[in-house]
Each structure stands twice: as structure tokens, then as C-alpha cells.
């Protein structure tokens, strides 16, 4: 029963995130939701993922992000092996968005 409640709570959180319309709204929501260390950890993992997708080597990623090799390895595993594809969805959509912005210039 508890697991179903936790999944429901996660779905509520995901729905809330999908209601946000701007970067500023996201900033305000996540500032209220997370502690500074939690935000830093999430941001760091996202930056690590971006660099891994761009084929940067671990030593460069450590130097640029300050992430441990364990964190880099965990993110790499999510991207390459046992992840659910969420990083790829986001990166593909960000690429599309950036291309559209460039075309409209």
C-alpha cells in the first residue's frame, strides 16, 4: 500500500512540474521544494549528463563540474545501460528548441 502512495505522490509532483511555464516559475518552485544542496546535486548530475552525451571524458567532467567519478559513472550508466531514456528525451527536445530558436533569428 505504501508503495502505491509513494508512486501517487511522485505523479502529483510530476504533474506540478508540468504546470510550470517558464524558467522563472521553475526556479521559484524548485527553490521552495528543494534545499540548496539538493538543487546543486540535481544540477550537477544534469551537467554531467550533458557532457557525457557530448562525449567528454571523465577527467574533463570532473574538472568542469566537480562531480565525483562515482557520480559520473552513475549518470553514465543511466544514459547508456539501465536508464529509462529520460535524459535522451530532454536532450532531444532541447536540441529541437535550440534549432528552432536559431532558425527564427
N, CA, C and O atoms as a MOPAC input file, in Angstrom:
PM7 MOZYME 1SCF
protein

 N      0.82000 1    -1.19800 1     0.00000 1
 C      0.00000 1     0.00000 1     0.00000 1
 C      0.86300 1     1.26000 1     0.00000 1
 O      0.57000 1     2.22200 1    -0.71000 1
 N      1.92900 1     1.24600 1     0.80300 1
 C      2.79000 1     2.41500 1     0.90400 1
 C      3.44000 1     2.74600 1    -0.43700 1
 O      3.57000 1     3.91600 1    -0.79800 1
 N      3.85100 1     1.70500 1    -1.17900 1
 C      4.48400 1     1.92400 1    -2.48000 1
 C      3.53300 1     2.63700 1    -3.43800 1
 O      3.95700 1     3.52300 1    -4.18000 1
 N      2.26400 1     2.26600 1    -3.43200 1
 C      1.28200 1     2.93200 1    -4.29500 1
 C      1.13500 1     4.40400 1    -3.90900 1
 O      1.00000 1     5.26400 1    -4.77900 1
 N      1.16100 1     4.69500 1    -2.60800 1
 C      1.06700 1     6.07700 1    -2.14300 1
 C      2.27600 1     6.87000 1    -2.61700 1
 O      2.13300 1     8.00800 1    -3.06200 1
 N      3.46700 1     6.28000 1    -2.52600 1
 C      4.67700 1     6.96800 1    -2.96000 1
 C      4.63700 1     7.23500 1    -4.46100 1
 O      5.05100 1     8.30500 1    -4.90900 1
 N      4.15100 1     6.29100 1    -5.23100 1
 C      4.03500 1     6.49500 1    -6.67300 1
 C      3.02700 1     7.58700 1    -6.96000 1
 O      3.26300 1     8.42600 1    -7.83000 1
 N      1.91000 1     7.59900 1    -6.25200 1
 C      0.90800 1     8.65400 1    -6.41600 1
 C      1.51900 1    10.00400 1    -6.09100 1
 O      1.28800 1    10.97700 1    -6.80900 1
 N      2.29600 1    10.07500 1    -5.01600 1
 C      2.93100 1    11.33500 1    -4.65400 1
 C      3.90000 1    11.78700 1    -5.73500 1
 O      3.98600 1    12.98100 1    -6.02400 1
 N      4.61900 1    10.87100 1    -6.32700 1
 C      5.52900 1    11.22000 1    -7.41700 1
 C      4.75300 1    11.73400 1    -8.61500 1
 O      5.14800 1    12.72000 1    -9.23700 1
 N      3.66100 1    11.07900 1    -8.93700 1
 C      2.84600 1    11.54400 1   -10.06000 1
 C      2.31500 1    12.94900 1    -9.80000 1
 O      2.25500 1    13.76900 1   -10.71600 1
 N      1.93300 1    13.22800 1    -8.56400 1
 C      1.48700 1    14.57700 1    -8.21000 1
 C      2.61500 1    15.58600 1    -8.44400 1
 O      2.38200 1    16.67700 1    -8.96300 1
 N      3.81800 1    15.21800 1    -8.06200 1
 C      4.97000 1    16.10300 1    -8.26600 1
 C      5.21900 1    16.32400 1    -9.75300 1
 O      5.43900 1    17.45500 1   -10.18700 1
 N      5.18600 1    15.25300 1   -10.53200 1
 C      5.41700 1    15.38700 1   -11.97600 1
 C      4.35300 1    16.26400 1   -12.62600 1
 O      4.66200 1    17.08000 1   -13.49400 1
 N      3.10500 1    16.09800 1   -12.20800 1
 C      2.02600 1    16.93800 1   -12.73000 1
 C      2.26700 1    18.40300 1   -12.36700 1
 O      2.03300 1    19.29700 1   -13.18000 1
 N      2.72900 1    18.63600 1   -11.15800 1
 C      3.01300 1    20.01000 1   -10.73700 1
 C      4.10600 1    20.62200 1   -11.60600 1
 O      3.98600 1    21.77100 1   -12.03000 1
 N      5.15900 1    19.87500 1   -11.87400 1
 C      6.25700 1    20.37000 1   -12.71000 1
 C      5.74600 1    20.68600 1   -14.11700 1
 O      6.14400 1    21.68700 1   -14.71300 1
 N      4.88000 1    19.84800 1   -14.63600 1
 C      4.33700 1    20.07700 1   -15.97800 1
 C      3.45100 1    21.31400 1   -16.05700 1
 O      3.19100 1    21.82000 1   -17.14800 1
 N      2.99200 1    21.79900 1   -14.92500 1
 C      2.17400 1    23.03100 1   -14.90600 1
 C      3.02700 1    24.29200 1   -15.03200 1
 O      2.50800 1    25.35700 1   -15.36600 1
 N      4.30000 1    24.18300 1   -14.77500 1
 C      5.17300 1    25.35300 1   -14.82500 1
 C      5.41500 1    25.75100 1   -16.27300 1
 O      5.58100 1    24.89600 1   -17.14300 1
 N      5.43500 1    27.05800 1   -16.52200 1
 C      5.51400 1    27.53300 1   -17.90300 1
 C      6.79900 1    28.26200 1   -18.25300 1
 O      7.12600 1    28.39300 1   -19.43300 1
 N      7.52900 1    28.73600 1   -17.27100 1
 C      8.73200 1    29.49900 1   -17.56600 1
 C      9.88900 1    29.02900 1   -16.69000 1
 O      9.69000 1    28.35500 1   -15.67900 1
 N     11.08700 1    29.39500 1   -17.09500 1
 C     12.26200 1    29.08300 1   -16.28100 1
 C     12.12300 1    29.74300 1   -14.90800 1
 O     12.47300 1    29.14100 1   -13.89400 1
 N     11.62100 1    30.95900 1   -14.87300 1
 C     11.45300 1    31.65300 1   -13.59200 1
 C     10.47300 1    30.91200 1   -12.68200 1
 O     10.71500 1    30.79800 1   -11.48100 1
 N      9.37600 1    30.41200 1   -13.23600 1
 C      8.44400 1    29.62700 1   -12.42900 1
 C      9.10700 1    28.36500 1   -11.90000 1
 O      8.90600 1    27.99200 1   -10.74400 1
 N      9.89000 1    27.71200 1   -12.73400 1
 C     10.63100 1    26.52400 1   -12.28500 1
 C     11.60700 1    26.88000 1   -11.17300 1
 O     11.71300 1    26.16800 1   -10.17500 1
 N     12.30400 1    27.96700 1   -11.35000 1
 C     13.26400 1    28.41700 1   -10.34800 1
 C     12.57000 1    28.61700 1    -9.00300 1
 O     13.06000 1    28.14900 1    -7.97600 1
 N     11.44500 1    29.30200 1    -9.00700 1
 C     10.71300 1    29.56600 1    -7.76300 1
 C     10.19400 1    28.27600 1    -7.12900 1
 O     10.30300 1    28.08800 1    -5.91800 1
 N      9.63200 1    27.39000 1    -7.95100 1
 C      9.08700 1    26.13400 1    -7.43300 1
 C     10.18800 1    25.26800 1    -6.82900 1
 O     10.05600 1    24.78300 1    -5.70500 1
 N     11.26900 1    25.07800 1    -7.57400 1
 C     12.33800 1    24.21700 1    -7.07200 1
 C     13.05600 1    24.83400 1    -5.88200 1
 O     13.56900 1    24.11000 1    -5.03000 1
 N     13.10000 1    26.15200 1    -5.81000 1
 C     13.68100 1    26.82200 1    -4.63700 1
 C     12.84800 1    26.51500 1    -3.39600 1
 O     13.39300 1    26.31000 1    -2.31100 1
 N     11.52200 1    26.48300 1    -3.55900 1
 C     10.64500 1    26.14000 1    -2.44100 1
 C     10.70200 1    24.64600 1    -2.11600 1
 O     10.64200 1    24.25900 1    -0.94900 1
 N     10.81600 1    23.82400 1    -3.13200 1
 C     10.72900 1    22.37400 1    -2.97200 1
 C     12.00600 1    21.75400 1    -2.41700 1
 O     11.94500 1    20.85300 1    -1.58000 1
 N     13.16100 1    22.22900 1    -2.87600 1
 C     14.43800 1    21.57400 1    -2.59000 1
 C     15.34600 1    22.45100 1    -1.72800 1
 O     15.22200 1    23.67500 1    -1.69500 1
 N     16.25000 1    21.78400 1    -1.04300 1
 C     17.31200 1    22.51000 1    -0.34900 1
 C     18.37500 1    22.90600 1    -1.36800 1
 O     18.41300 1    22.37000 1    -2.47600 1
 N     19.22700 1    23.83400 1    -0.99300 1
 C     20.32100 1    24.24100 1    -1.88600 1
 C     21.19900 1    23.03900 1    -2.26300 1
 O     21.50600 1    22.87000 1    -3.44300 1
 N     21.61500 1    22.19700 1    -1.30100 1
 C     22.41400 1    21.02700 1    -1.69900 1
 C     21.68100 1    20.08600 1    -2.65900 1
 O     22.30600 1    19.52100 1    -3.55700 1
 N     20.38400 1    19.91100 1    -2.48800 1
 C     19.62900 1    19.06300 1    -3.41200 1
 C     19.61800 1    19.66200 1    -4.81400 1
 O     19.80400 1    18.94800 1    -5.79900 1
 N     19.40200 1    20.96800 1    -4.90300 1
 C     19.42000 1    21.63400 1    -6.20700 1
 C     20.79000 1    21.52900 1    -6.86000 1
 O     20.89500 1    21.28200 1    -8.06200 1
 N     21.83500 1    21.71800 1    -6.06700 1
 C     23.18700 1    21.59800 1    -6.60400 1
 C     23.44400 1    20.19100 1    -7.12300 1
 O     24.04300 1    20.01900 1    -8.18500 1
 N     22.99700 1    19.18500 1    -6.38100 1
 C     23.20200 1    17.79100 1    -6.80900 1
 C     22.44900 1    17.49500 1    -8.10300 1
 O     22.99700 1    16.87500 1    -9.01500 1
 N     21.19400 1    17.93700 1    -8.18300 1
 C     20.42100 1    17.71700 1    -9.41100 1
 C     21.05600 1    18.42500 1   -10.59500 1
 O     21.18500 1    17.85400 1   -11.67800 1
 N     21.44900 1    19.66700 1   -10.38000 1
 C     22.06600 1    20.45400 1   -11.43900 1
 C     23.37900 1    19.81800 1   -11.88900 1
 O     23.66800 1    19.75000 1   -13.08400 1
 N     24.16200 1    19.35800 1   -10.93000 1
 C     25.44300 1    18.73700 1   -11.26300 1
 C     25.22600 1    17.47900 1   -12.09500 1
 O     25.92700 1    17.26800 1   -13.08500 1
 N     24.28000 1    16.65200 1   -11.71200 1
 C     24.01200 1    15.42700 1   -12.46900 1
 C     23.56300 1    15.75000 1   -13.89600 1
 O     23.94700 1    15.07200 1   -14.85000 1
 N     22.74900 1    16.79000 1   -14.02300 1
 C     22.29600 1    17.17700 1   -15.35300 1
 C     23.46700 1    17.66400 1   -16.20800 1
 O     23.55400 1    17.32300 1   -17.38800 1
 N     24.36600 1    18.45700 1   -15.62400 1
 C     25.53700 1    18.93100 1   -16.35300 1
 C     26.44800 1    17.76600 1   -16.74000 1
 O     26.99600 1    17.73700 1   -17.84200 1
 N     26.60200 1    16.81400 1   -15.83300 1
 C     27.38800 1    15.61200 1   -16.12800 1
 C     26.77500 1    14.87400 1   -17.31500 1
 O     27.49200 1    14.45600 1   -18.22300 1
 N     25.46700 1    14.71300 1   -17.31200 1
 C     24.79600 1    14.01600 1   -18.41300 1
 C     25.02600 1    14.74000 1   -19.73600 1
 O     25.31400 1    14.10900 1   -20.75200 1
 N     24.89800 1    16.07100 1   -19.72100 1
 C     25.13200 1    16.83400 1   -20.95600 1
 C     26.54300 1    16.58700 1   -21.47800 1
 O     26.73400 1    16.36300 1   -22.67300 1
 N     27.51400 1    16.62800 1   -20.60200 1
 C     28.90300 1    16.43600 1   -21.03000 1
 C     29.15100 1    15.01000 1   -21.51600 1
 O     29.88400 1    14.80400 1   -22.48400 1
 N     28.54900 1    14.03300 1   -20.85500 1
 C     28.69300 1    12.64300 1   -21.31400 1
 C     28.09800 1    12.45800 1   -22.69900 1
 O     28.69700 1    11.79400 1   -23.54500 1
 N     26.93900 1    13.02900 1   -22.93800 1
 C     26.29600 1    12.92500 1   -24.24700 1
 C     27.15100 1    13.59700 1   -25.31700 1
 O     27.14100 1    13.18400 1   -26.47600 1
 N     27.89000 1    14.63400 1   -24.92500 1
 C     28.79500 1    15.31600 1   -25.85300 1
 C     30.15000 1    14.61300 1   -25.95700 1
 O     31.08200 1    15.13800 1   -26.56600 1
 N     30.25500 1    13.42400 1   -25.36200 1
 C     31.44600 1    12.56200 1   -25.43000 1
 C     32.67900 1    13.12200 1   -24.72300 1
 O     33.80600 1    12.85400 1   -25.13700 1
 N     32.47300 1    13.89200 1   -23.66700 1
 C     33.60300 1    14.34800 1   -22.85600 1
 C     34.10300 1    13.18400 1   -22.00600 1
 O     33.32900 1    12.29500 1   -21.64900 1
 N     35.37700 1    13.18800 1   -21.68700 1
 C     35.96400 1    12.13600 1   -20.85900 1
 C     35.78800 1    12.48900 1   -19.38400 1
 O     35.59400 1    13.65100 1   -19.02400 1
 N     35.86000 1    11.46300 1   -18.54500 1
 C     35.62100 1    11.64500 1   -17.11700 1
 C     36.48200 1    12.74800 1   -16.51800 1
 O     35.98300 1    13.57600 1   -15.75500 1
 N     37.76500 1    12.77000 1   -16.85300 1
 C     38.65800 1    13.76100 1   -16.23100 1
 C     38.22200 1    15.18900 1   -16.55200 1
 O     38.30800 1    16.06800 1   -15.69500 1
 N     37.75900 1    15.42300 1   -17.76400 1
 C     37.25200 1    16.75100 1   -18.12600 1
 C     35.96600 1    17.07500 1   -17.36200 1
 O     35.75600 1    18.21100 1   -16.93900 1
 N     35.11400 1    16.07000 1   -17.19200 1
 C     33.84800 1    16.28000 1   -16.49200 1
 C     34.09600 1    16.58400 1   -15.01600 1
 O     33.44900 1    17.45700 1   -14.43900 1
 N     35.03200 1    15.86200 1   -14.41400 1
 C     35.40000 1    16.13900 1   -13.02100 1
 C     35.88800 1    17.57100 1   -12.89800 1
 O     35.47300 1    18.29400 1   -11.99200 1
 N     36.76800 1    17.98700 1   -13.80500 1
 C     37.33300 1    19.33700 1   -13.75000 1
 C     36.26500 1    20.41000 1   -13.94100 1
 O     36.30500 1    21.45300 1   -13.28900 1
 N     35.31100 1    20.15400 1   -14.83700 1
 C     34.30600 1    21.16500 1   -15.14500 1
 C     33.17500 1    21.23200 1   -14.12500 1
 O     32.65500 1    22.31200 1   -13.84000 1
 N     32.79200 1    20.07600 1   -13.57100 1
 C     31.60700 1    20.04500 1   -12.70200 1
 C     31.91800 1    19.83500 1   -11.22800 1
 O     31.11300 1    20.17900 1   -10.36200 1
 N     33.08100 1    19.27400 1   -10.94500 1
 C     33.39800 1    18.92200 1    -9.56500 1
 C     32.73900 1    17.63200 1    -9.11800 1
 O     32.84100 1    17.26100 1    -7.94900 1
 N     32.06700 1    16.94300 1   -10.02400 1
 C     31.40500 1    15.68600 1    -9.68400 1
 C     32.43600 1    14.60000 1    -9.43400 1
 O     33.51300 1    14.60000 1   -10.03000 1
 N     32.09800 1    13.68600 1    -8.55800 1
 C     32.97200 1    12.54500 1    -8.31000 1
 C     32.86700 1    11.57400 1    -9.48300 1
 O     31.89500 1    11.59900 1   -10.23800 1
 N     33.87200 1    10.72600 1    -9.62500 1
 C     33.81600 1     9.72700 1   -10.68500 1
 C     32.66400 1     8.75100 1   -10.43700 1
 O     32.11100 1     8.19700 1   -11.38700 1
 N     32.29900 1     8.53700 1    -9.17600 1
 C     31.15100 1     7.66600 1    -8.86800 1
 C     29.86200 1     8.27900 1    -9.40900 1
 O     29.03000 1     7.57200 1    -9.97800 1
 N     29.69300 1     9.58200 1    -9.23400 1
 C     28.50600 1    10.26200 1    -9.76600 1
 C     28.49400 1    10.20400 1   -11.28200 1
 O     27.46000 1     9.93600 1   -11.89200 1
 N     29.64000 1    10.45400 1   -11.88500 1
 C     29.72700 1    10.40800 1   -13.34900 1
 C     29.38100 1     9.01200 1   -13.85500 1
 O     28.65300 1     8.86200 1   -14.83600 1
 N     29.90200 1     8.00300 1   -13.18600 1
 C     29.63200 1     6.62500 1   -13.56700 1
 C     28.14900 1     6.30100 1   -13.43300 1
 O     27.57800 1     5.63900 1   -14.30000 1
 N     27.52600 1     6.75900 1   -12.36300 1
 C     26.09900 1     6.51400 1   -12.13600 1
 C     25.26400 1     7.16800 1   -13.23400 1
 O     24.32700 1     6.55900 1   -13.75000 1
 N     25.60000 1     8.39700 1   -13.58800 1
 C     24.87200 1     9.09700 1   -14.64600 1
 C     25.11400 1     8.40000 1   -15.98300 1
 O     24.18200 1     8.21800 1   -16.76700 1
 N     26.34300 1     8.01700 1   -16.24000 1
 C     26.67500 1     7.32700 1   -17.49000 1
 C     25.90000 1     6.02200 1   -17.61500 1
 O     25.42200 1     5.67700 1   -18.69500 1
 N     25.77900 1     5.30400 1   -16.51300 1
 C     25.01900 1     4.05600 1   -16.51100 1
 C     23.55200 1     4.33800 1   -16.88000 1
 O     22.94100 1     3.57700 1   -17.63000 1
 N     23.00300 1     5.41900 1   -16.35600 1
 C     21.61800 1     5.78000 1   -16.67700 1
 C     21.45200 1     6.10900 1   -18.15300 1
 O     20.45000 1     5.74400 1   -18.76900 1
 N     22.42700 1     6.79300 1   -18.71200 1
 C     22.35100 1     7.16400 1   -20.12300 1
 C     22.56700 1     5.95600 1   -21.02400 1
 O     21.86900 1     5.78900 1   -22.02400 1
 N     23.52200 1     5.12500 1   -20.67600 1
 C     23.98500 1     4.08900 1   -21.59400 1
 C     23.37500 1     2.71100 1   -21.41700 1
 O     23.24800 1     1.96500 1   -22.38800 1
 N     22.99700 1     2.36000 1   -20.20400 1
 C     22.65400 1     0.96200 1   -19.96700 1
 C     21.27700 1     0.74600 1   -19.37100 1
 O     20.40200 1     0.17300 1   -20.02100 1
 N     21.07500 1     1.19500 1   -18.14800 1
 C     19.85700 1     0.80000 1   -17.44700 1
 C     18.91000 1     1.95300 1   -17.14400 1
 O     18.00900 1     1.82000 1   -16.31600 1
 N     19.11000 1     3.06400 1   -17.80100 1
 C     18.21700 1     4.19400 1   -17.58200 1
 C     16.91200 1     4.02300 1   -18.33600 1
 O     16.74900 1     3.09100 1   -19.12400 1
 N     15.99400 1     4.92800 1   -18.08500 1
 C     14.68100 1     4.83400 1   -18.71400 1
 C     14.55700 1     5.69600 1   -19.96400 1
 O     13.49800 1     5.72600 1   -20.59000 1
 N     15.62900 1     6.39700 1   -20.33500 1
 C     15.60200 1     7.20900 1   -21.53900 1
 C     15.21200 1     8.66000 1   -21.30300 1
 O     15.07300 1     9.43300 1   -22.25200 1
 N     15.03600 1     9.02900 1   -20.04600 1
 C     14.62300 1    10.39100 1   -19.73500 1
 C     15.61800 1    11.44900 1   -20.17000 1
 O     15.22700 1    12.49600 1   -20.68600 1
 N     16.89900 1    11.18400 1   -19.96900 1
 C     17.90700 1    12.14300 1   -20.41200 1
 C     17.79700 1    12.37200 1   -21.91700 1
 O     17.84500 1    13.50900 1   -22.38600 1
 N     17.64900 1    11.27700 1   -22.66800 1
 C     17.57200 1    11.39500 1   -24.12800 1
 C     16.35900 1    12.20500 1   -24.57000 1
 O     16.44900 1    13.00400 1   -25.50300 1
 N     15.23500 1    12.00200 1   -23.90700 1
 C     14.03900 1    12.78200 1   -24.23600 1
 C     14.31900 1    14.26500 1   -24.05800 1
 O     14.03300 1    15.07300 1   -24.94100 1
 N     14.87800 1    14.61100 1   -22.91400 1
 C     15.13900 1    16.02200 1   -22.61500 1
 C     16.16000 1    16.60600 1   -23.58600 1
 O     15.95500 1    17.69700 1   -24.11700 1
 N     17.24200 1    15.89900 1   -23.81800 1
 C     18.28000 1    16.43700 1   -24.69900 1
 C     17.78400 1    16.58400 1   -26.13500 1
 O     18.11800 1    17.55900 1   -26.80900 1
 N     16.99800 1    15.63100 1   -26.60200 1
 C     16.42500 1    15.73900 1   -27.94900 1
 C     15.51500 1    16.95800 1   -28.05200 1
 O     15.56800 1    17.69400 1   -29.03700 1
 N     14.69300 1    17.16700 1   -27.05200 1
 C     13.76200 1    18.30500 1   -27.08600 1
 C     14.49000 1    19.63400 1   -26.94800 1
 O     14.11200 1    20.62300 1   -27.57500 1
 N     15.52700 1    19.65600 1   -26.13200 1
 C     16.32200 1    20.88200 1   -26.02300 1
 C     17.01400 1    21.19600 1   -27.34900 1
 O     17.08200 1    22.35500 1   -27.75800 1
 N     17.52600 1    20.16300 1   -28.01800 1
 C     18.13800 1    20.36100 1   -29.33500 1
 C     17.12900 1    20.94000 1   -30.32300 1
 O     17.44000 1    21.88100 1   -31.05400 1
 N     15.92600 1    20.37900 1   -30.34500 1
 C     14.87000 1    20.88300 1   -31.23300 1
 C     14.55600 1    22.34200 1   -30.92100 1
 O     14.42500 1    23.16400 1   -31.82800 1
 N     14.43700 1    22.65400 1   -29.64900 1
 C     14.12800 1    24.02500 1   -29.23200 1
 C     15.21500 1    24.99200 1   -29.67900 1
 O     14.92100 1    26.07200 1   -30.19100 1
 N     16.47600 1    24.59900 1   -29.48300 1
 C     17.57800 1    25.46500 1   -29.86600 1
 C     17.66200 1    25.64800 1   -31.38100 1
 O     17.99100 1    26.73700 1   -31.85200 1
 N     17.37300 1    24.60800 1   -32.14000 1
 C     17.36800 1    24.70800 1   -33.59800 1
 C     16.28800 1    25.67800 1   -34.06900 1
 O     16.52400 1    26.50400 1   -34.95000 1
 N     15.10200 1    25.57000 1   -33.47200 1
 C     14.00700 1    26.48100 1   -33.83700 1
 C     14.36400 1    27.92700 1   -33.50100 1
 O     14.04400 1    28.84400 1   -34.25800 1
 N     15.02300 1    28.12200 1   -32.37100 1
 C     15.43100 1    29.47400 1   -31.97600 1
 C     16.45500 1    30.02700 1   -32.95500 1
 O     16.40100 1    31.20700 1   -33.30200 1
 N     17.37900 1    29.20100 1   -33.40400 1
 C     18.38700 1    29.62800 1   -34.36900 1
 C     17.75600 1    29.95800 1   -35.71900 1
 O     18.13500 1    30.92900 1   -36.37500 1
 N     16.79500 1    29.14100 1   -36.12100 1
 C     16.12900 1    29.37200 1   -37.40300 1
 C     15.31000 1    30.65200 1   -37.40400 1
 O     15.15300 1    31.28700 1   -38.44600 1
 N     14.79300 1    31.03300 1   -36.25600 1
 C     13.95200 1    32.22600 1   -36.18900 1
 C     14.75500 1    33.51600 1   -36.08000 1
 O     14.18000 1    34.60400 1   -36.07700 1
 N     16.07700 1    33.40600 1   -35.99100 1
 C     16.93100 1    34.59700 1   -35.88400 1
 C     17.16800 1    35.20600 1   -37.24800 1
 O     17.86300 1    36.21600 1   -37.36100 1

